[in-house]
Amino acid sequence: MSLDTQQAVMSEDAPKDRHILTGTLFRRRSSRVTLTEEPPPSKPEPVRRPAKVARMLALTHHLQSAIDRGLVADRAAVACKLGLTRARVTQLLDLLHMAPDLQQAVLTLEAVDGTEPMSERALRAVAHAGSRVEQRGAWERTDPGLVSSTLVDLCRILFGSADAGRV
């Protein structure tokens, strides 16, 4: 039986409410599996927003500024006004003990698609590391990905994208 004859027999045997799809098929995710000839939509751009630790550090600077200007008497008054404990306000204000360059690096961190680059606990460990040199060492140990990605970005700027992978 030839191929044309087989297709004719199959089409006669096939129910009339069904049809055969040909070409490239794409599976759509839903409660039911559906196959269509339309390609799926392209992935959306990643959502970027300031990291939570960056927002906390910005809040810390704002709170310290309010205390310095006399808008709030002290840390206890800040805690009372914000509905926080005094210990929590102290935790936040202790972030100001970090080296200025590390604070700047924290303020530039971004969360991409909800993935935070660093936890607050890790940031507090950096702030409590001691001297500025020890803080920088703790920063590098906390998340080496931050340092290496910054280095790769710098190499891309200086040497172009071809040499960035060799770092």
Secondary structure as UniProt FT lines:
FT   HELIX           3..13
FT   TURN            16..17
FT   STRAND          26..28
FT   STRAND          34..36
FT   STRAND          48..50
FT   HELIX           52..69
FT   HELIX           75..82
FT   HELIX           86..93
FT   HELIX           94..97
FT   HELIX           100..107
FT   STRAND          110..112
FT   TURN            113..114
FT   HELIX           120..127
FT   HELIX           132..142
FT   HELIX           144..159
FT   HELIX           161..164
FT   TURN            165..166
//
